[in-house]
Amino acid sequence: MNLRYKTSVASEKGIREINEDFYLVIEHKKDTLIVLCDGVGSEEGSEIAALTTIKIFEKYFKRRIYWFFNFFKFYNFCIRKTIKTLKRISYKNKNIATTLCVAYIHGKKISCANLGDSRIFFFSNKQKEWKQISHDHNLLNQIMDKYEAQRIKKPEFENIINQKENDEIEYNKNHLSYLTKCIEPWKKILPNDSFYQTIDNVNDNDMILVATDGLYNFIENNLINSLIEKTKFSAISKELTDIALKNGSNDNITSILLKFGNGK
């Protein structure tokens, strides 16, 4: 049985000259695919990488070829196709790159995967709380993952981020948001490079938010719950992007919000 849902989507360039965020919300029969890409702003032309990725996922979701429908196979198949396409069109700028965030909704199940730092959040109406169900592939988490097994305590963390991992990268606060994984045409991406998460039993009034860092770094997720009480649902994402901009967002801003069930 598939849950019905309401959707609220908004994407703004913010203070940037162009919007390098691209997204897709598409239904096929009873399934829904959400894809969000944020072109890496430090690389000129990265909007090409983001848009190309979106088009590849849309094309093969509509075709639904051999996976029938295995999300893991589909997701990694599309990444391979994207890399192949980007290699062909990025000869002028080999450094173009984009984040990737994907959520596939089938019945009461949500399958998610991501590369980079665009995020997926899930609100459980039963637990009354938002949780991030994606993983930020950045230098901060790479450091934490490396030292977690050694159980280094928080007071020692400042010492960690000032160490040198190699001759090129110094761990300091200015580098912690540096992306360690994303879609790049000239870097091989293996299936286990992505982070995967599954929500097995979605219920009425649960919600999912897919967002770029231009949004989530400048709002609190609980703000969504308060807006639901006083704002038409379809307008909430636009309200969130406006608030993020007022709060000083210096990036493109994209919000894709779904609420499951038929209630208010």
C-alpha positions in Angstrom: 0.0 0.0 0.0 1.3 3.4 -1.0 0.9 6.4 1.3 -0.3 9.6 -0.3 1.6 12.8 0.3 1.7 16.5 -0.1 4.7 18.3 -1.6 6.3 21.7 -1.1 9.2 22.7 -3.3 11.3 25.9 -3.7 14.7 26.7 -5.1 16.3 30.1 -5.1 19.6 31.4 -6.3 19.9 33.6 -3.2 22.8 36.0 -3.4 24.6 34.0 -6.1 24.6 35.0 -9.7 23.2 31.7 -10.9 21.4 28.8 -9.3 23.5 25.7 -9.4 20.9 23.6 -7.5 18.9 21.3 -9.6 16.2 18.9 -8.4 13.7 16.3 -9.6 10.5 15.0 -8.0 8.9 12.4 -10.3 6.3 9.8 -10.0 6.1 6.5 -12.0 3.0 4.5 -11.3 3.0 4.3 -7.5 6.6 5.1 -6.9 8.3 8.5 -6.4 11.9 9.5 -6.9 13.4 12.6 -5.4 16.9 13.8 -6.6 18.7 16.9 -5.5 22.1 18.1 -6.8 24.1 21.1 -5.7 26.8 22.1 -8.1 30.1 22.7 -6.2 30.4 26.5 -6.3 34.1 26.6 -6.2 34.3 25.0 -9.6 33.1 27.0 -12.6 30.5 25.1 -14.7 29.4 22.8 -11.9 25.8 23.6 -12.7 26.4 21.4 -15.8 27.4 18.5 -13.5 24.3 19.0 -11.4 21.8 19.3 -14.3 23.4 16.3 -16.1 23.0 14.1 -13.1 19.4 15.1 -12.7 18.7 14.3 -16.4 20.3 10.9 -16.1 18.3 9.8 -13.1 15.1 11.1 -14.7 15.8 9.2 -18.0 16.5 5.9 -16.4 13.8 6.1 -13.8 11.3 6.4 -16.6 12.7 3.5 -18.4 13.0 1.2 -15.3 15.1 -1.2 -17.3 16.7 -4.2 -15.6 16.5 -3.5 -11.9 12.7 -3.9 -11.6 13.1 -2.0 -9.2 16.2 -2.5 -7.2 17.1 1.0 -5.7 20.8 0.1 -5.0 21.3 -1.1 -8.6 19.4 1.8 -10.1 21.3 4.4 -8.0 24.8 3.1 -8.9 23.8 2.5 -12.5 22.8 6.1 -12.9 26.1 7.3 -11.2 28.1 5.3 -13.8 26.1 6.7 -16.6 26.5 10.2 -15.2 30.3 9.9 -14.9 30.5 8.6 -18.4 28.4 11.5 -19.8 30.4 14.1 -17.8 33.7 12.8 -19.1 32.4 13.4 -22.6 31.2 17.0 -22.0 33.6 18.3 -19.4 36.8 18.4 -21.5 37.1 22.2 -21.0 36.7 22.0 -17.2 37.6 18.6 -15.7 37.0 19.9 -12.1 33.2 20.3 -12.3 31.4 18.6 -9.5 28.1 18.2 -7.8 26.6 16.7 -4.6 23.9 14.1 -5.0 21.0 13.2 -2.7 18.4 10.6 -3.7 15.2 9.4 -2.0 13.0 6.6 -3.5 9.6 6.1 -2.1 7.8 2.8 -2.6 4.8 1.8 -0.5 5.7 2.7 3.1 9.4 2.5 2.5 11.9 5.2 1.8 15.4 4.3 0.4 18.0 7.0 0.5 21.6 7.5 -0.8 23.9 10.5 -1.0 27.3 11.8 -1.9 28.5 15.1 -0.6 26.8 17.4 1.9 23.2 17.8 0.6 21.0 16.3 3.3 17.9 14.2 3.8 16.0 14.7 7.1 13.1 12.5 8.3 10.4 13.6 10.8 8.7 10.8 12.7 5.3 11.9 13.9 5.4 9.2 16.5 8.7 10.4 18.0 8.0 14.0 17.3 11.5 14.8 16.1 13.6 15.4 13.0 16.7 13.2 12.3 19.3 13.5 9.5 19.2 10.2 7.6 22.0 11.2 5.1 25.7 11.6 5.8 27.9 14.6 5.1 31.0 13.6 3.1 33.2 16.3 4.4 36.6 16.7 6.1 35.0 17.0 9.5 33.3 13.6 9.3 36.3 12.0 7.7 38.3 13.0 10.7 35.7 11.9 13.2 35.3 8.5 11.4 39.0 8.0 11.5 39.4 8.7 15.2 36.1 7.3 16.4 37.6 3.8 16.8 40.3 5.3 19.1 37.6 6.9 21.3 39.2 10.3 21.4 37.3 12.5 23.7 35.9 15.9 22.7 38.5 18.0 24.6 41.1 16.5 22.4 39.3 17.3 19.2 40.9 20.8 18.8 44.3 19.0 18.7 43.0 16.7 16.0 41.8 19.3 13.6 45.2 21.1 13.7 47.2 18.1 12.8 48.4 17.4 9.3 47.1 14.2 7.5 49.6 14.7 4.7 51.6 17.5 3.1 48.7 19.0 1.3 45.8 19.2 3.8 46.0 20.9 7.2 43.1 20.0 9.5 41.8 23.3 10.8 38.4 24.9 11.1 38.5 26.6 7.7 38.7 23.3 5.9 36.2 21.2 7.8 33.4 21.7 5.2 35.7 20.6 2.4 33.9 17.8 0.4 35.6 14.5 0.4 33.1 12.7 -1.9 30.8 14.0 -4.6 30.1 13.4 -8.3 33.2 14.3 -10.3 33.9 13.1 -13.9 37.5 12.1 -13.5 37.3 10.3 -10.1 36.1 6.8 -9.8 33.1 6.3 -7.6 32.5 2.9 -6.0 29.1 1.7 -4.6 30.4 1.8 -1.0 31.5 5.5 -1.4 27.8 6.5 -1.0 25.9 6.5 2.3 22.7 4.4 2.3 19.7 4.6 4.7 16.3 3.0 4.7 13.1 3.9 6.5 10.9 0.8 6.5 7.6 1.9 7.9 6.5 5.4 7.1 3.2 6.6 8.7 0.7 9.3 8.4 2.1 12.8 9.2 5.7 11.7 8.9 7.7 14.1 6.7 10.9 14.1 4.6 13.0 17.1 3.8 15.7 17.1 1.1 17.8 20.3 1.2 21.0 21.9 0.2 23.4 23.5 2.7 22.2 27.0 1.7 19.0 26.0 3.5 19.8 23.7 6.4 22.7 25.8 7.7 20.4 28.7 8.2 17.2 27.3 9.7 16.1 25.0 12.5 14.0 22.0 11.3 11.5 22.5 14.0 10.6 25.7 12.2 8.8 23.5 9.7 6.4 22.2 12.3 5.4 25.7 13.4 4.9 26.8 9.8 2.6 23.9 9.1 0.1 25.3 11.7 -0.1 28.7 10.0 1.0 28.3 6.3 -0.4 26.5 3.3 1.7 23.4 2.9 2.7 24.1 -0.7 4.1 27.5 0.4 6.2 26.2 3.3 9.4 25.6 1.2 9.3 29.1 -0.2 8.9 30.4 3.3 11.9 28.4 4.4 14.1 29.7 1.6 13.1 33.3 2.4 13.9 32.8 6.1 17.3 31.2 5.2 18.1 34.2 3.1 17.1 36.6 5.9 19.3 34.6 8.2 22.4 35.3 6.0 22.5 32.3 3.6 25.2 33.0 1.1 24.5 30.1 -1.2 21.8 28.7 -3.5 18.8 27.5 -1.4 16.6 24.5 -2.2 13.9 22.8 -0.1 11.9 19.7 -1.1 9.4 18.8 1.6 6.9 15.9 1.6 4.3 15.2 4.2 2.7 11.7 4.2 -1.0 11.0 4.7 -4.2 12.8 4.0 -4.3 14.9 7.1 -3.7 18.6 7.6 
